[in-house]
């Protein structure tokens, strides 16, 4: 379980970092990170991507990008809720002994 949390943390940091880099590049007129790359990073680090979008005010009005990001966040929430339900329903899975 700690390895999964570490991987998710790293994925979220990478997603946030990519949004920050893209915002910096957008301000300076340099070559941008493709939206496909940002959305792929969001698929693995959804919270980091959403925080990057909101805190940096980056790509908040761009459609369909914002809609795709919302869909990815919804998927993350559903997966988290499903994992929680499974964990609560089967507490034996959490005990390795």
C-alpha positions in Angstrom: 0.0 0.0 0.0 2.8 2.6 0.8 4.3 1.9 -2.6 1.0 2.8 -4.3 0.7 6.0 -2.3 4.3 6.9 -3.2 3.6 6.3 -6.9 0.4 8.4 -6.8 2.2 11.2 -5.0 4.9 11.2 -7.7 2.4 11.1 -10.5 0.5 14.1 -8.9 3.7 16.1 -8.5 4.7 15.4 -12.1 1.2 16.5 -13.3 1.3 19.7 -11.3 4.9 20.3 -12.5 3.9 19.9 -16.2 1.0 22.4 -15.7 3.4 24.9 -14.1 6.0 24.5 -16.9 3.3 24.9 -19.6 2.0 28.0 -17.8 5.5 29.5 -17.7 6.0 28.7 -21.4 2.6 30.2 -22.3 3.6 33.5 -20.6 7.0 33.6 -22.3 5.7 32.7 -25.8 7.8 29.5 -26.0 6.8 26.1 -27.3 4.1 24.6 -25.2 3.5 21.1 -23.8 0.9 19.3 -25.9 -2.5 19.0 -24.4 -2.4 15.2 -24.9 0.7 15.1 -22.7 -1.1 17.2 -20.0 -4.2 15.0 -20.1 -2.1 11.8 -20.0 -0.3 13.2 -16.9 -3.8 14.0 -15.4 -4.8 10.4 -16.0 -2.1 9.2 -13.6 -2.0 12.3 -11.3 -5.5 13.7 -11.4 -5.4 15.8 -8.2 -2.0 17.3 -9.2 -3.4 18.3 -12.6 -6.6 19.8 -11.2 -4.6 21.7 -8.5 -2.2 22.9 -11.3 -5.2 24.1 -13.3 -6.9 25.9 -10.5 -4.0 27.3 -8.5 -2.1 28.4 -11.6 -5.3 29.5 -13.5 -4.1 27.6 -16.5 -6.4 26.1 -19.2 -9.5 26.8 -17.1 -11.6 28.1 -20.1 -10.1 26.0 -22.8 -12.6 23.5 -24.2 -12.7 20.6 -24.7 -9.5 20.4 -22.4 -11.4 21.4 -19.3 -14.1 18.9 -20.0 -11.6 16.1 -20.5 -9.9 17.1 -17.2 -13.2 17.0 -15.4 -14.0 13.6 -16.8 -10.6 12.3 -15.6 -11.2 13.8 -12.2 -14.6 12.1 -12.0 -13.0 8.8 -13.0 -10.5 9.2 -10.2 -13.2 9.9 -7.6 -15.2 6.9 -8.8 -12.1 4.6 -8.5 -11.3 6.0 -5.0 -14.9 5.4 -3.9 -14.8 1.9 -5.3 -11.6 1.1 -3.6 -13.0 2.4 -0.3 -16.1 0.3 -0.6 -14.1 -2.8 -1.4 -11.8 -2.1 1.6 -14.7 -1.6 3.9 -16.6 -4.7 2.6 -13.6 -7.0 2.8 -11.4 -6.0 5.8 -9.5 -9.3 5.5 -7.8 -7.9 2.4 -6.0 -5.3 4.5 -4.6 -7.9 7.0 -1.5 -9.6 5.4 -1.4 -12.3 8.2 
